[in-house]
Amino acid sequence: MAIGVQLDFRGATLDQYDEIVESMGFLPGGPGAPGALFHWVTKTDTGIRLVDVWDSRAAYDRFVERCRPMYQAAGINDPPEVQFHEVHNCLASWRR
């Protein structure tokens, strides 16, 4: 079952996010991680918010384990607030 994941990183910046994405080898507008169906990020009043759709919770869990050391290397030491949602439908046709 597909899941939606919202991660709120208090105090994090888009520059830190960009550093992490670059260290993982991802390109803006390019393909994402295996199992990731959709991803976007935005600045909030308190930090940054990432919203993903994954093909399964297991795929998300595998990926996030790989990310934790990169968060810390970029100076993000506090864990995010995470919310999970069951996805009823996902449409993704936007291209940069």
ZICORCOR-V370059 format. One record per backbone hydrogen bond with DSSP energy under -0.5 kcal/mol. NH is the residue of the N-H (numbers start at 1). CO is the residue of the C=O. If there is no record, write none. Layout:
<<NH:CO> <NH:CO>>
This chain:
<<3:54> <4:85> <5:52> <6:83> <7:5> <7:50> <8:81> <9:7> <9:48> <10:8> <11:46> <12:9> <17:13> <18:14> <19:15> <20:16> <21:17> <22:18> <23:19> <24:20> <25:21> <25:22> <26:21> <30:27> <36:33> <37:35> <37:53> <38:53> <40:51> <42:49> <44:47> <48:9> <49:42> <50:7> <51:40> <52:5> <53:38> <54:3> <55:35> <60:56> <61:57> <62:58> <63:59> <64:60> <65:61> <66:62> <67:63> <68:64> <70:67> <71:67> <72:68> <73:69> <74:70> <75:72> <76:71> <77:75> <81:8> <82:80> <83:6> <85:4> <87:2> <88:86>>
